[in-house]
Amino acid sequence: MEKLKKEKPAAKTTTNIIAYLLILLPAALGFFYVHEFGVNVPYWDQWWFVPLLDKLSTGTLTLSDLWLQSNEHRVFFPKIIWLLLGVITKYNNVAEMYLTQGFFLITLVALLLAFKDNVKTTHFLFIPISFLIFSIRQHANMLWGFQLSFVVAFAFSVLTLYFLYVSAGHKRFKEIAFLAALASATVASFSSAQGLLVWPAGLLQLFISAIEKPTKKVLIGVWSLAGLGEWIFYFIGYVKPAHHPSLGFILRHPIAGIEYFLTLFGSSLFWQQNHAFIGGLLLIGLVVVSLLLIYKDRKLGEHSFWIALLFFSFLTMASIMVGRAEWAGGEASRYTTFSILAVVAIYAILVKLVLERKSGFTAGLICALSALILLSVPISYAEGIKRGEETKASREQKALILSTYESQPDKVLVNTLCDMDMGCVVDPFGRADADTVREWAGILKRLGYNVFS
């Protein structure tokens, strides 16, 4: 009998080790993906950062330089990260890509902690979430250091909702956790415009969480005031980028807006536009049914973290729809980081429902979603490798041109600022010419950074 008791904990430990190794497998593949396809060369919007490195080296960098808009985003905290990393690595863009993977890993840990505490099931059921967080469907963000701003907002938004979850359910750490949530939301807000949306998502989470009424009122009041203050601060001096689409497009073309939203949602799993649209329809159906079941069971509070995560993802997709629907391209890789969170949330909700309800209907729902996820994994790796090879070839050509910029003709130099799908990046004065490239390349060469390190 004593021998059996000793064998059971040992077997459980072995099972947990295997589960954790499988959970970390997608993370390892993500870092390997960067190792294989990451290239050290400024790409598109990254060129804007070169003058900041110059100002830092000459001691003329100011807070206003950090606060200055990048398109519609305030990337205050990512700029600080880029500057520190730039000095340490001599502006090695591959280091930025590895840091992106690091933020995905932080996100994964936060989700795992919430899953263990809230869903209370075997670690093996968390493995699909790991494959989602490190999905190669996000290849554009993984292989472009500038997209670190999206990933920082993404990671700190998840951390915010996790800290709110802790503050609602753990008496010992609730004050510290709530302060951590406020700090995380601030970092998210001033890393990307999508980060601002963690405030309404957090507010919903506080409303439906099982917190004592007096405490809940205080938390909601503080959260609302802090969020309102940061929203106001964000838009002081804000200027809508002139080259961006009209924000009123979806009001004039609501059908196009809905199609864009569904495609964006489905693109978290599928690459082709028509497949992504169908996938979006299926995912919306799963969301509606799952939320109805939670509401019927009167267990909104128990699912507060996942509902807030789902709401945040929907808000970010809606904001992207409003700002980009006129350009189409809802299947664009760089936006899938935010839409993936909705799939993560609905997966966790369905797993919890299956365990609680033990019904064939909920089992069918989780099987349907699991099938979609499993179907997407091999497709994502196959397509991701193909896109990685294409990206590597293109960036290596740009790196060669940049390293020999002094002997390159004007037409070739200008191409280093351009992308086939996104056009050419311009400097703050609207220039996109060979002299601009020579000026920025000269800064990198003088500092001994990037391809000149």
ZAMARGU-4260 file (C-alpha; in steps of 0.2 Angstrom, whole numbers, plus 5000, padded with zeros to 4 digits):
<rodrens>
0) 5000/5000/5000 | 5014/5012/5005 | 5023/5007/4988 | 5007/5012/4978 | 5006/5029/4987
5) 5024/5033/4983 | 5022/5028/4965 | 5007/5039/4962 | 5015/5056/4966 | 5030/5050/4955
10) 5019/5046/4941 | 5010/5063/4943 | 5026/5072/4943 | 5032/5063/4927 | 5015/5067/4919
15) 5017/5086/4924 | 5034/5087/4917 | 5029/5080/4900 | 5014/5092/4900 | 5025/5107/4903
20) 5038/5101/4890 | 5024/5100/4877 | 5017/5118/4883 | 5035/5125/4880 | 5037/5116/4863
25) 5028/5130/4853 | 5039/5143/4863 | 5055/5134/4858 | 5049/5133/4840 | 5045/5152/4840
30) 5063/5156/4846 | 5070/5144/4833 | 5059/5152/4819 | 5067/5169/4823 | 5084/5161/4823
35) 5081/5153/4806 | 5073/5168/4797 | 5077/5184/4807 | 5088/5196/4798 | 5097/5211/4805
40) 5091/5226/4795 | 5079/5241/4797 | 5063/5237/4789 | 5049/5250/4784 | 5044/5260/4800
45) 5060/5255/4809 | 5069/5268/4799 | 5060/5281/4809 | 5069/5275/4824 | 5087/5279/4817
50) 5086/5298/4821 | 5082/5294/4839 | 5097/5283/4841 | 5107/5298/4833 | 5099/5310/4846
55) 5103/5298/4860 | 5121/5297/4855 | 5122/5316/4854 | 5113/5319/4871 | 5099/5329/4862
60) 5085/5316/4865 | 5069/5323/4874 | 5053/5316/4881 | 5044/5324/4867 | 5053/5313/4855
65) 5047/5298/4865 | 5030/5304/4866 | 5028/5308/4847 | 5015/5298/4838 | 5020/5284/4827
70) 5005/5283/4815 | 4990/5283/4827 | 5000/5275/4841 | 5009/5282/4856 | 5024/5270/4858
75) 5032/5278/4873 | 5037/5262/4882 | 5042/5252/4866 | 5054/5267/4861 | 5062/5266/4878
80) 5064/5247/4876 | 5071/5250/4858 | 5084/5263/4864 | 5090/5252/4878 | 5091/5237/4867
85) 5098/5247/4853 | 5113/5253/4864 | 5116/5235/4871 | 5115/5226/4855 | 5121/5240/4843
90) 5103/5241/4836 | 5102/5222/4831 | 5085/5220/4824 | 5085/5201/4828 | 5087/5205/4846
95) 5070/5214/4845 | 5063/5198/4837 | 5069/5187/4851 | 5062/5200/4864 | 5045/5198/4855
100) 5046/5180/4859 | 5050/5184/4877 | 5034/5194/4878 | 5024/5180/4871 | 5032/5169/4884
105) 5027/5181/4898 | 5009/5181/4891 | 5009/5162/4891 | 5014/5161/4909 | 5000/5173/4914
110) 4987/5163/4904 | 4994/5147/4912 | 4992/5153/4930 | 4974/5159/4926 | 4970/5142/4918
115) 4977/5132/4932 | 4968/5142/4945 | 4951/5145/4936 | 4948/5130/4925 | 4957/5117/4937
120) 4961/5103/4925 | 4975/5094/4918 | 4989/5104/4910 | 4988/5094/4894 | 4972/5104/4890
125) 4982/5120/4890 | 4994/5114/4876 | 4982/5121/4862 | 4983/5138/4870 | 5002/5138/4869
130) 5001/5134/4851 | 4989/5148/4848 | 5000/5161/4858 | 5016/5156/4848 | 5006/5153/4831
135) 5017/5156/4816 | 5002/5165/4809 | 5010/5180/4817 | 5025/5179/4806 | 5025/5197/4802
140) 5026/5202/4820 | 5039/5189/4824 | 5051/5194/4810 | 5049/5213/4811 | 5056/5221/4827
145) 5045/5237/4825 | 5030/5226/4829 | 5037/5224/4847 | 5025/5239/4851 | 5010/5228/4847
150) 5017/5213/4857 | 5021/5224/4872 | 5003/5231/4872 | 4997/5213/4870 | 5007/5206/4884
155) 5004/5220/4896 | 4985/5219/4892 | 4984/5201/4897 | 4995/5204/4913 | 4982/5218/4917
160) 4967/5206/4916 | 4977/5193/4926 | 4981/5205/4940 | 4963/5211/4941 | 4958/5192/4942
165) 4971/5190/4956 | 4964/5206/4965 | 4946/5199/4964 | 4950/5182/4971 | 4965/5182/4982
170) 4963/5192/4998 | 4982/5192/5003 | 4988/5200/4987 | 4973/5210/4981 | 4980/5228/4984
175) 4996/5224/4976 | 4988/5215/4962 | 4976/5230/4959 | 4991/5242/4958 | 5000/5230/4947
180) 4985/5230/4935 | 4985/5249/4935 | 5004/5249/4930 | 5002/5236/4917 | 4987/5245/4909
185) 4997/5261/4908 | 5012/5252/4899 | 4999/5244/4887 | 4990/5261/4884 | 5006/5270/4879
190) 5013/5255/4869 | 5000/5254/4855 | 4982/5262/4853 | 4975/5245/4856 | 4982/5245/4873
195) 4969/5259/4878 | 4955/5246/4876 | 4961/5236/4891 | 4953/5249/4902 | 4935/5245/4896
200) 4939/5227/4896 | 4945/5228/4914 | 4930/5238/4919 | 4919/5224/4913 | 4929/5211/4922
205) 4927/5221/4939 | 4908/5223/4936 | 4905/5204/4934 | 4919/5198/4946 | 4913/5191/4963
210) 4919/5205/4974 | 4910/5212/4989 | 4900/5227/4984 | 4909/5240/4995 | 4926/5235/4988
215) 4919/5233/4970 | 4913/5251/4970 | 4930/5257/4976 | 4939/5247/4963 | 4927/5252/4949
220) 4929/5270/4954 | 4948/5270/4954 | 4949/5260/4938 | 4937/5272/4929 | 4945/5288/4934
225) 4963/5281/4930 | 4957/5275/4913 | 4948/5291/4909 | 4963/5301/4914 | 4975/5290/4903
230) 4963/5291/4888 | 4962/5310/4889 | 4981/5311/4891 | 4984/5300/4876 | 4974/5311/4864
235) 4981/5328/4870 | 4989/5335/4854 | 4984/5319/4844 | 4984/5321/4825 | 4975/5308/4814
240) 4988/5302/4801 | 4984/5311/4784 | 4987/5295/4774 | 4976/5284/4784 | 4958/5279/4778
245) 4943/5288/4784 | 4936/5282/4801 | 4918/5284/4794 | 4921/5271/4780 | 4911/5257/4790
250) 4896/5269/4793 | 4895/5271/4774 | 4899/5252/4771 | 4893/5242/4786 | 4893/5225/4776
255) 4911/5228/4771 | 4915/5232/4790 | 4907/5216/4795 | 4916/5205/4782 | 4932/5213/4788
260) 4929/5209/4806 | 4924/5191/4803 | 4939/5189/4792 | 4951/5197/4805 | 4943/5185/4818
265) 4945/5169/4807 | 4963/5175/4802 | 4969/5170/4819 | 4968/5152/4813 | 4967/5153/4794
270) 4978/5161/4780 | 4967/5163/4765 | 4954/5177/4765 | 4939/5166/4761 | 4944/5152/4773
275) 4947/5166/4787 | 4930/5173/4783 | 4921/5156/4786 | 4932/5152/4801 | 4926/5169/4808
280) 4908/5164/4806 | 4911/5148/4815 | 4920/5156/4829 | 4907/5169/4831 | 4894/5155/4833
285) 4905/5147/4846 | 4906/5163/4856 | 4887/5167/4856 | 4883/5149/4861 | 4896/5149/4875
290) 4891/5165/4882 | 4873/5160/4882 | 4877/5145/4892 | 4887/5155/4905 | 4873/5167/4907
295) 4860/5153/4909 | 4871/5145/4922 | 4873/5162/4931 | 4892/5160/4931 | 4898/5176/4923
300) 4909/5179/4939 | 4918/5163/4938 | 4922/5166/4919 | 4926/5185/4922 | 4945/5183/4917
305) 4941/5174/4900 | 4926/5185/4896 | 4936/5201/4899 | 4950/5193/4888 | 4937/5190/4875
310) 4930/5207/4876 | 4947/5215/4875 | 4951/5205/4859 | 4934/5210/4851 | 4937/5228/4855
315) 4954/5228/4847 | 4947/5219/4832 | 4933/5232/4831 | 4946/5246/4832 | 4957/5238/4818
320) 4941/5236/4808 | 4937/5255/4810 | 4954/5260/4805 | 4958/5248/4791 | 4943/5241/4783
325) 4944/5253/4769 | 4961/5245/4764 | 4954/5228/4766 | 4967/5215/4771 | 4958/5208/4787
330) 4969/5192/4785 | 4985/5202/4787 | 4997/5193/4799 | 5002/5208/4810 | 4984/5210/4816
335) 4982/5191/4821 | 4991/5194/4838 | 4975/5202/4845 | 4962/5191/4837 | 4971/5175/4843
340) 4966/5181/4861 | 4948/5178/4857 | 4951/5160/4852 | 4961/5157/4868 | 4947/5164/4879
345) 4933/5154/4870 | 4944/5139/4871 | 4946/5141/4890 | 4928/5145/4893 | 4922/5129/4883
350) 4935/5118/4893 | 4927/5125/4909 | 4910/5122/4903 | 4913/5104/4898 | 4920/5100/4915
355) 4906/5108/4924 | 4891/5103/4914 | 4897/5086/4908 | 4885/5087/4893 | 4887/5080/4876
360) 4883/5097/4869 | 4897/5106/4877 | 4909/5092/4873 | 4904/5094/4855 | 4907/5113/4855
365) 4925/5110/4862 | 4928/5096/4849 | 4923/5108/4835 | 4935/5122/4842 | 4949/5110/4845
370) 4947/5103/4827 | 4949/5121/4820 | 4964/5124/4831 | 4972/5107/4826 | 4968/5110/4808
375) 4977/5127/4809 | 4993/5121/4817 | 5001/5112/4802 | 4995/5124/4790 | 5002/5139/4800
380) 5019/5130/4801 | 5020/5126/4783 | 5014/5143/4777 | 5025/5151/4791 | 5041/5143/4785
385) 5037/5148/4767 | 5034/5166/4772 | 5049/5166/4783 | 5060/5160/4768 | 5053/5174/4758
390) 5055/5187/4771 | 5073/5182/4775 | 5078/5183/4756 | 5070/5200/4755 | 5078/5207/4770
395) 5095/5200/4766 | 5095/5209/4750 | 5090/5225/4759 | 5105/5222/4772 | 5117/5220/4757
400) 5111/5236/4749 | 5112/5245/4766 | 5130/5239/4770 | 5136/5245/4753 | 5124/5261/4752
405) 5138/5273/4747 | 5140/5264/4730 | 5122/5260/4726 | 5112/5270/4713 | 5097/5281/4719
410) 5084/5269/4713 | 5091/5254/4722 | 5093/5264/4739 | 5074/5270/4738 | 5069/5252/4737
415) 5076/5249/4754 | 5062/5260/4761 | 5048/5251/4752 | 5037/5236/4753 | 5027/5228/4739
420) 5011/5228/4749 | 5013/5243/4761 | 5022/5256/4750 | 5036/5266/4755 | 5040/5273/4772
425) 5043/5292/4773 | 5053/5303/4785 | 5044/5316/4796 | 5046/5328/4782 | 5037/5317/4769
430) 5053/5312/4760 | 5056/5295/4753 | 5072/5297/4743 | 5089/5291/4741 | 5096/5306/4751
435) 5085/5301/4765 | 5093/5283/4765 | 5110/5290/4764 | 5107/5301/4779 | 5100/5287/4790
440) 5113/5275/4784 | 5127/5287/4788 | 5120/5288/4806 | 5121/5269/4808 | 5138/5268/4800
445) 5145/5282/4812 | 5138/5274/4827 | 5144/5257/4821 | 5126/5250/4823 | 5116/5237/4813
450) 5124/5230/4797 | 5139/5241/4802 | 5142/5233/4819
</rodrens>
